[in-house]
Amino acid sequence: MSRILTITLNPAIDKSTSVPALVPDRKLQCSNPVFEPGGGGVNVARAIIKLGGNATAVYLAGGHSGKFFDSLLHAEGVPALPVPIAGNTRENLILTDRGQNMQYRLDMPGPVVDTYEWQHLVEVVRGINNVDYIVASGSLAPGIPPDIFATFSAIAAIKGARFIVDTSQEALKQALYEGTYLIKPNLHELSGLAGVDKLSTEEIVELAKELIAKKRTEVVAASLGKTGAILITADISLKIPAPHIDSVSTVGAGDSMLAGIVHSLATGQELIPAVQFGVACGSAATLNPGTALCKKEDAQSLFKEIVKMQSLSMSR
């Protein structure tokens, strides 16, 4: 199996709880909180492990919360290379109002990261050999320059590894400028690249084809949320439908989708079934409460449904 390395520059402990009703100026009785290690690349590595694969997570961690984060990741059996920082690893709150069946996601700012700290992480990545996939995913903590993604792209090229990116704004632009193998933007991130508020399906394909023609990336797997994804390469433009399910929580769906894609590619799958499996993993994650990621059995079942749906739509 190919070796996968994930990079997370602004990890967080995700604390999930719920209340009967969210009302102001009252002491609310919360359910027992659930703590999970989070952040783009960390979640991708966690999901790959859940799917039966293997991935190593490289991330920044500091303070007492950073040690707790390390212990949470260790408990899940995820190989980890934490890079120490002086600041405390952030903590996010995911609160569900059970009465209204509404979820609130409160993302805290990350700690300020000094130059020598993020440079240390870069050197850790540079020193890891025998890597086939480098996945940089998530936001940047304060103090980290957006061109760090371009640096990771250059490192991946030297190692002969495929560089996969899931981020936004200037960091995504910098990664594309240096070059990537695959990006997994959502509609908001794609619109930001184009400098518009909203893109049609035709405009998504046009933008992706332009990026591919300029050799900024080879593959665009654009997430369309609950309706699925669009896979675009120089030769492919394919809408991949999502199965019809009752969603509980969308937290972690994007990371699960990326994990499914990377895991499939790393095990030798072709691009179309890899992205189909990614959509299945993203959908599977929404079946679970809080910040829980996809489950292998759910993903495999939904994958079969997606393949069947795709076959039926293409035969019409």
C-alpha positions as CSV (number, residue, x, y, z in Angstrom):
1,M,0.0,0.0,0.0
2,S,1.2,3.5,-0.8
3,R,2.4,5.6,2.1
4,I,0.2,8.7,3.0
5,L,1.3,11.7,4.9
6,T,-1.2,14.3,6.1
7,I,-0.4,17.9,7.2
8,T,-2.5,19.9,9.6
9,L,-1.5,23.5,10.4
10,N,-4.4,24.5,12.7
11,P,-5.6,21.4,14.5
12,A,-8.3,21.5,17.1
13,I,-10.0,19.4,19.8
14,D,-13.6,19.2,18.8
15,K,-16.0,19.2,21.8
16,S,-19.5,18.0,20.9
17,T,-22.5,18.4,23.2
18,S,-26.2,19.1,23.0
19,V,-29.0,20.9,24.9
20,P,-32.8,20.4,25.0
21,A,-33.2,24.0,23.7
22,L,-30.8,26.8,23.0
23,V,-32.2,29.8,24.9
24,P,-30.4,33.0,26.2
25,D,-29.8,34.0,29.9
26,R,-30.4,30.5,31.3
27,K,-28.1,27.9,32.6
28,L,-28.4,25.1,30.0
29,Q,-28.0,21.4,30.9
30,C,-25.6,19.9,28.4
31,S,-25.2,16.2,27.5
32,N,-21.9,14.5,28.3
33,P,-19.3,16.1,25.9
34,V,-17.5,14.0,23.4
35,F,-13.9,15.0,22.6
36,E,-12.2,14.2,19.3
37,P,-9.0,15.3,17.6
38,G,-9.8,17.4,14.6
39,G,-8.4,19.6,11.8
40,G,-8.3,18.8,8.1
41,G,-5.3,16.6,7.7
42,V,-5.8,14.9,11.1
43,N,-9.4,14.0,10.2
44,V,-8.2,12.7,6.8
45,A,-5.7,10.4,8.6
46,R,-8.2,9.3,11.1
47,A,-10.8,8.4,8.4
48,I,-8.2,6.5,6.4
49,I,-7.4,4.4,9.5
50,K,-11.1,3.8,10.0
51,L,-11.3,2.6,6.4
52,G,-8.6,0.1,7.0
53,G,-5.7,2.1,5.5
54,N,-2.6,3.7,6.9
55,A,-1.6,7.3,7.1
56,T,0.7,9.4,9.3
57,A,-0.5,12.7,10.6
58,V,2.0,15.6,11.0
59,Y,0.6,18.6,12.9
60,L,1.4,21.4,15.3
61,A,0.5,20.9,19.0
62,G,1.1,22.9,22.2
63,G,0.1,23.3,25.8
64,H,-2.0,21.0,27.9
65,S,-4.6,20.9,25.2
66,G,-1.9,19.8,22.8
67,K,-1.0,16.9,25.0
68,F,-4.7,15.9,25.3
69,F,-4.9,16.1,21.5
70,D,-2.0,13.7,21.2
71,S,-3.6,11.3,23.6
72,L,-6.9,11.3,21.7
73,L,-5.1,10.6,18.4
74,H,-3.0,7.9,20.0
75,A,-6.2,6.2,21.4
76,E,-7.5,5.9,17.8
77,G,-4.2,4.2,16.7
78,V,-3.3,7.0,14.3
79,P,0.5,7.2,13.6
80,A,1.4,10.8,14.5
81,L,4.4,13.2,14.3
82,P,3.4,16.2,16.5
83,V,5.6,19.3,16.1
84,P,5.6,21.3,19.4
85,I,4.6,24.9,19.6
86,A,4.4,27.4,22.6
87,G,0.7,28.2,22.1
88,N,-2.2,26.0,23.2
89,T,-3.9,23.8,20.7
90,R,-7.3,25.4,20.1
91,E,-10.7,23.8,21.1
92,N,-13.9,24.1,19.1
93,L,-17.5,23.6,20.2
94,I,-20.2,21.8,18.3
95,L,-23.5,22.4,20.0
96,T,-26.8,20.7,18.9
97,D,-30.2,22.1,19.8
98,R,-32.2,18.9,20.1
99,G,-35.5,20.7,20.2
100,Q,-35.0,22.4,16.9
101,N,-32.6,19.8,15.5
102,M,-30.1,22.5,14.7
103,Q,-26.4,22.4,15.0
104,Y,-24.1,25.3,15.9
105,R,-20.4,25.1,15.0
106,L,-18.2,27.5,17.1
107,D,-14.6,27.5,15.7
108,M,-12.0,29.1,17.9
109,P,-9.0,31.0,16.6
110,G,-5.8,29.0,16.5
111,P,-2.7,29.9,18.5
112,V,-0.1,32.3,17.0
113,V,2.7,30.2,15.5
114,D,6.2,31.6,15.4
115,T,8.3,31.4,12.3
116,Y,10.8,28.8,13.8
117,E,7.8,26.6,14.8
118,W,6.2,26.3,11.3
119,Q,9.7,26.1,9.7
120,H,10.3,23.1,12.1
121,L,7.2,21.4,10.7
122,V,8.4,22.0,7.1
123,E,11.7,20.4,8.0
124,V,9.9,17.4,9.5
125,V,8.0,16.9,6.3
126,R,11.1,17.4,4.2
127,G,12.9,14.7,6.2
128,I,10.3,12.0,5.7
129,N,11.1,9.5,2.9
130,N,9.2,6.9,0.9
131,V,6.0,9.0,0.7
132,D,3.6,8.5,-2.2
133,Y,0.8,11.0,-1.2
134,I,1.2,14.3,0.7
135,V,-2.2,15.7,1.8
136,A,-2.3,19.3,3.1
137,S,-5.7,20.0,4.4
138,G,-7.4,22.7,6.6
139,S,-6.8,26.3,7.6
140,L,-3.7,28.2,8.6
141,A,-3.0,29.1,12.2
142,P,-2.2,32.8,12.7
143,G,1.5,33.5,11.9
144,I,1.8,30.9,9.1
145,P,2.3,32.4,5.6
146,P,-0.1,31.1,2.9
147,D,2.8,30.2,0.6
148,I,3.7,27.3,2.9
149,F,1.4,25.2,0.7
150,A,3.6,26.1,-2.2
151,T,6.6,24.9,-0.2
152,F,4.9,21.6,0.5
153,S,4.1,21.3,-3.3
154,A,7.8,21.7,-4.1
155,I,8.8,19.1,-1.4
156,A,6.3,16.6,-2.9
157,A,7.7,17.2,-6.3
158,I,11.2,16.4,-5.1
159,K,10.0,13.2,-3.4
160,G,8.0,12.1,-6.4
161,A,4.8,12.2,-4.3
162,R,1.3,13.3,-5.4
163,F,0.4,16.5,-3.6
164,I,-3.3,16.8,-2.7
165,V,-4.8,20.0,-1.2
166,D,-8.0,20.9,0.6
167,T,-7.9,24.5,1.7
168,S,-9.1,27.9,0.7
169,Q,-8.4,31.5,-0.1
170,E,-4.7,32.6,-0.6
171,A,-3.3,29.2,0.6
172,L,-5.2,27.4,-2.2
173,K,-4.0,30.0,-4.7
174,Q,-0.4,29.5,-3.6
175,A,-0.7,25.7,-3.8
176,L,-2.1,25.9,-7.3
177,Y,0.6,28.4,-8.4
178,E,3.3,25.8,-7.5
179,G,1.2,22.9,-8.7
180,T,-0.9,20.0,-7.3
181,Y,-2.1,16.6,-8.3
182,L,-5.6,17.0,-6.9
183,I,-7.7,19.6,-5.2
184,K,-11.0,19.1,-3.4
185,P,-12.7,22.5,-3.2
186,N,-16.3,23.1,-2.2
187,L,-18.6,25.6,-4.0
188,H,-17.6,28.4,-1.7
189,E,-13.9,27.8,-2.3
190,L,-14.3,27.5,-6.0
191,S,-16.3,30.8,-6.1
192,G,-13.5,32.5,-4.2
193,L,-10.9,31.3,-6.8
194,A,-13.1,32.8,-9.5
195,G,-13.8,36.0,-7.6
196,V,-17.6,35.6,-7.8
197,D,-20.3,34.8,-5.3
198,K,-21.7,31.7,-7.1
199,L,-20.8,29.3,-9.9
200,S,-23.0,27.2,-12.1
201,T,-22.1,23.6,-12.9
202,E,-20.9,24.7,-16.4
203,E,-18.7,27.5,-14.8
204,I,-17.2,25.0,-12.3
205,V,-16.2,22.7,-15.2
206,E,-14.8,25.7,-17.1
207,L,-12.7,26.9,-14.2
208,A,-11.4,23.5,-13.5
209,K,-10.5,22.9,-17.1
210,E,-8.6,26.2,-17.1
211,L,-6.6,25.2,-14.0
212,I,-5.8,21.9,-15.6
213,A,-4.8,23.5,-18.9
214,K,-2.4,25.8,-17.0
215,K,-0.9,22.7,-15.2
216,R,-2.0,24.1,-11.8
217,T,-3.6,20.7,-11.0
218,E,-4.3,17.4,-12.7
219,V,-7.6,16.6,-11.0
220,V,-10.4,18.7,-9.5
221,A,-12.9,16.8,-7.3
222,A,-15.4,19.6,-6.6
223,S,-17.7,18.9,-3.6
224,L,-21.3,19.8,-4.2
225,G,-22.4,19.0,-0.7
226,K,-25.5,16.8,-0.3
227,T,-25.9,16.4,-4.1
228,G,-22.5,14.8,-4.7
229,A,-19.4,15.9,-6.6
230,I,-18.0,16.7,-10.0
231,L,-14.8,15.0,-11.1
232,I,-12.9,17.0,-13.7
233,T,-9.6,16.1,-15.5
234,A,-8.3,16.9,-18.9
235,D,-10.4,14.1,-20.3
236,I,-13.2,13.6,-17.8
237,S,-16.1,15.7,-16.7
238,L,-18.4,13.6,-14.6
239,K,-21.1,14.4,-12.0
240,I,-21.1,11.8,-9.2
241,P,-24.4,11.6,-7.3
242,A,-24.7,11.4,-3.6
243,P,-27.1,8.8,-2.1
244,H,-30.4,9.9,-0.6
245,I,-29.9,9.6,3.2
246,D,-31.1,11.3,6.4
247,S,-28.2,13.5,7.5
248,V,-27.5,13.9,11.2
249,S,-24.4,16.1,11.1
250,T,-22.3,17.4,8.2
251,V,-19.2,18.0,10.3
252,G,-16.3,15.9,9.0
253,A,-18.1,15.1,5.7
254,G,-15.5,16.9,3.5
255,D,-12.6,15.3,5.3
256,S,-14.1,11.9,5.0
257,M,-14.7,12.4,1.3
258,L,-11.0,13.3,0.8
259,A,-9.9,10.4,2.9
260,G,-12.0,8.0,0.8
261,I,-10.5,9.4,-2.4
262,V,-6.9,9.2,-1.1
263,H,-7.3,5.8,0.4
264,S,-8.8,4.4,-2.8
265,L,-6.0,5.9,-5.0
266,A,-3.4,4.6,-2.6
267,T,-4.8,1.1,-2.9
268,G,-4.6,1.2,-6.7
269,Q,-8.2,2.2,-7.6
270,E,-8.8,4.2,-10.8
271,L,-9.9,7.9,-10.4
272,I,-13.6,7.5,-11.1
273,P,-14.3,4.8,-8.5
274,A,-11.9,6.6,-6.1
275,V,-14.0,9.7,-6.2
276,Q,-17.2,7.7,-6.1
277,F,-15.9,6.1,-2.9
278,G,-15.0,9.5,-1.6
279,V,-18.6,10.7,-2.1
280,A,-19.7,7.6,-0.3
281,C,-17.4,8.3,2.7
282,G,-18.6,11.9,2.8
283,S,-22.2,10.8,2.9
284,A,-21.4,8.1,5.5
285,A,-20.0,10.7,7.8
286,T,-23.3,12.6,7.9
287,L,-25.0,9.6,9.3
288,N,-23.2,10.1,12.6
289,P,-23.7,12.8,15.3
290,G,-21.3,15.5,16.3
291,T,-17.9,15.3,14.7
292,A,-17.7,11.6,14.1
293,L,-16.2,10.6,10.8
294,C,-17.3,7.9,8.3
295,K,-17.6,4.2,9.2
296,K,-16.2,1.6,6.8
297,E,-19.3,-0.5,6.6
298,D,-21.5,2.5,5.8
299,A,-19.1,3.8,3.2
300,Q,-18.9,0.4,1.4
301,S,-22.7,0.1,1.4
302,L,-23.2,3.7,0.1
303,F,-20.5,3.2,-2.5
304,K,-22.4,0.3,-4.0
305,E,-25.5,2.5,-4.2
306,I,-23.6,5.3,-5.9
307,V,-22.1,3.0,-8.5
308,K,-25.6,1.6,-9.2
309,M,-27.1,5.2,-9.4
310,Q,-24.2,6.2,-11.8
311,S,-24.8,3.2,-14.0
312,L,-28.5,3.8,-14.3
313,S,-28.0,7.5,-15.1
314,M,-25.4,6.8,-17.8
315,S,-27.6,4.1,-19.4
316,R,-30.5,6.5,-20.0
